Amino acid sequence: MAVHNLLQALNTPNEPRLVQFVTALGQIGPTATNALLALLKLLSDSNEGVRRCATNALKRIDPEAARRAGIK
């Protein structure tokens, strides 16, 4: 349920809150695999902090998916 709620919250235009939501998904770890598509989309966000948090979250949730996305 937490992952679902966080995914819904990713639609916020508030960048500081978006960073918090993305970070929370990363902290959940591998059980947040439902968030992979949304996080992959955030890799091209205009905000560097959002991109960095999405990168870190992807690494924690699915290192292989992160590698396929070009993240080292």
N, C-alpha and C positions, 0 to 999 in steps of 0.2 A: 504494500500500500504506500509506503514512503517513497518508493521509486516512482510510482504512478503520480503521486502528488508533486514530486520534484520535476518530473517531465512536464507536467502542466504548467509549472511555475517558470519553465525556461522561456515562455513567451513574453516575459516581462521586458519592457523597454528600459528598466532601471539597471544599468550595467553593474553597479556594486552588488545589487541583490542577485543578479545573474551569476556573478562570480561566486557568491555564497552557495547558490543552488548547485552549480557545477562542481564545486569543491565537495559539497555534501554527497553528491553521486559518487565521486571518486573515493570518498571515505567508506561508502557502503561496500565498494569492491566488486568482486565477481558476481555477486547476486544482482547487480544493476545492469546486466547485459541488455535489458530492454532499452537502455539509454544510448546504446552505441550509435545508432543512426543520428540521433539528435546531437551527440557530441562530435561526430564526424562533420556535421554541418557547421558546428561552431568553430572548427579549425580555420574557417575562412571569415570569421567575424572581423569587423573593422577595429575592434578593441583588442589591443595586445594582451591585456590581462585576461580577457575572456579566452583568447586563443591559448594562452599558457595554461590556464586552469583546465581547459578541455583536453589539452595534451596530457597533462598529469593525470586527469581522471581516466582517460583511455588507457594509459599505461597500467593503472591500478585495476581497472575492471577487466581488460582483456589485452594483455601484452602482445599477443599475436595479431590482433586487429590493429593495434597501434603500429606495429611493425609494418603491416601491409599498407597502412596509410602513410608510410614514410617517416614515422616518428622513431627516433633512435633512443 
